[in-house]
Amino acid sequence: MSHIGSNFYILTGGPGSGKTTIIDELTLRGFGTVVEVGRQIIKEQTEIGGNALHTGDQAKYRDLMLSRSVETYDQVHEREAPVFFDHGIPDLVGYSHLVTRVGHGSCREIPV
């Protein structure tokens, strides 16, 4: 990736905070948007009985999210108009630290 456009905006936040709702509204208003890749991966993995899930093999799930996120970026990186992302590659940095800390188990295993 050689260019990170100043016209790119990443919506980030916890579950249920309204990111997808905002993305949906921006889409309706004609803005360029990129949906969250994690949801599609979960759907696909569930359909095939796969374990690359946030509740299963978290490292593989992360790797799939990164791969799909890079593919998505490659599709939109030359756009000059604003593009809004429902999550993004920077979110995966934090998730990667989480996965490394707890291994391949549940995220709930992190000591508080």
C-alpha positions as CSV (number, residue, x, y, z in Angstrom):
1,M,0.0,0.0,0.0
2,S,1.7,3.1,-1.2
3,H,-1.0,5.7,-0.5
4,I,-3.3,6.4,2.5
5,G,-5.8,8.9,1.3
6,S,-6.8,11.8,3.5
7,N,-10.3,11.1,2.1
8,F,-10.5,7.8,4.0
9,Y,-12.4,7.6,7.3
10,I,-12.5,4.6,9.6
11,L,-15.4,4.2,11.9
12,T,-14.2,2.3,14.9
13,G,-15.7,1.4,18.3
14,G,-17.1,-1.4,20.3
15,P,-19.9,-3.7,19.4
16,G,-23.3,-2.0,19.2
17,S,-21.9,1.5,19.1
18,G,-23.6,2.3,15.7
19,K,-20.8,2.0,13.2
20,T,-22.8,-0.1,10.8
21,T,-25.9,2.0,11.2
22,I,-23.8,5.1,10.2
23,I,-22.2,3.2,7.3
24,D,-25.7,2.2,6.1
25,E,-26.9,5.8,6.2
26,L,-23.8,7.1,4.4
27,T,-24.4,4.5,1.7
28,L,-28.0,5.7,1.3
29,R,-26.7,9.3,1.0
30,G,-24.4,8.3,-1.9
31,F,-21.0,8.2,-0.1
32,G,-18.4,5.5,-0.8
33,T,-18.5,2.9,2.0
34,V,-16.7,-0.3,2.8
35,V,-18.6,-2.9,5.0
36,E,-17.0,-4.7,7.9
37,V,-15.2,-7.8,6.6
38,G,-15.5,-9.7,9.9
39,R,-19.2,-10.2,9.5
40,Q,-18.8,-11.8,6.1
41,I,-16.0,-14.1,7.3
42,I,-18.2,-15.2,10.3
43,K,-21.0,-16.0,7.9
44,E,-18.8,-17.9,5.6
45,Q,-17.0,-19.9,8.3
46,T,-20.4,-20.8,9.9
47,E,-21.7,-22.0,6.6
48,I,-18.7,-24.3,6.0
49,G,-18.2,-25.4,9.6
50,G,-14.9,-23.5,9.7
51,N,-13.1,-22.4,12.9
52,A,-11.6,-19.1,11.7
53,L,-13.8,-17.2,14.1
54,H,-13.5,-14.7,17.0
55,T,-14.6,-17.6,19.2
56,G,-12.4,-20.2,17.6
57,D,-9.0,-19.9,15.8
58,Q,-8.6,-16.1,16.5
59,A,-5.3,-15.9,14.7
60,K,-6.7,-17.4,11.5
61,Y,-9.7,-15.1,11.8
62,R,-7.4,-12.1,12.2
63,D,-5.4,-13.2,9.2
64,L,-8.5,-13.6,7.0
65,M,-9.7,-10.1,8.1
66,L,-6.4,-8.6,7.2
67,S,-6.3,-10.3,3.8
68,R,-9.9,-9.2,3.0
69,S,-9.2,-5.6,4.3
70,V,-6.1,-5.3,2.1
71,E,-8.2,-6.6,-0.9
72,T,-10.9,-4.0,-0.1
73,Y,-8.3,-1.2,0.2
74,D,-6.8,-2.2,-3.2
75,Q,-10.3,-1.8,-4.7
76,V,-10.8,1.8,-3.4
77,H,-7.4,3.3,-2.9
78,E,-7.5,5.4,-6.0
79,R,-10.8,7.1,-5.2
80,E,-10.7,10.8,-4.6
81,A,-14.1,11.2,-3.0
82,P,-14.6,10.3,0.7
83,V,-14.6,6.6,1.6
84,F,-16.0,5.4,4.9
85,F,-14.8,2.1,6.4
86,D,-16.8,0.0,8.9
87,H,-13.6,-0.9,10.8
88,G,-10.2,-1.0,9.1
89,I,-6.7,-2.3,9.1
90,P,-5.7,-0.2,12.2
91,D,-8.4,-2.0,14.2
92,L,-6.6,-5.3,13.4
93,V,-3.4,-4.1,15.1
94,G,-5.3,-3.9,18.4
95,Y,-7.1,-7.2,17.7
96,S,-3.7,-8.8,16.9
97,H,-2.4,-7.7,20.3
98,L,-5.4,-9.2,21.9
99,V,-5.1,-12.5,20.1
100,T,-1.4,-12.7,21.0
101,R,-2.2,-12.1,24.6
102,V,-4.8,-14.8,25.0
103,G,-3.6,-17.3,22.4
104,H,-6.4,-19.0,20.4
105,G,-9.0,-19.1,23.1
106,S,-11.8,-16.7,24.0
107,C,-11.1,-13.0,24.4
108,R,-12.8,-13.3,27.9
109,E,-9.6,-15.0,29.2
110,I,-7.8,-11.7,29.5
111,P,-7.2,-10.9,33.2
112,V,-8.8,-7.7,34.4
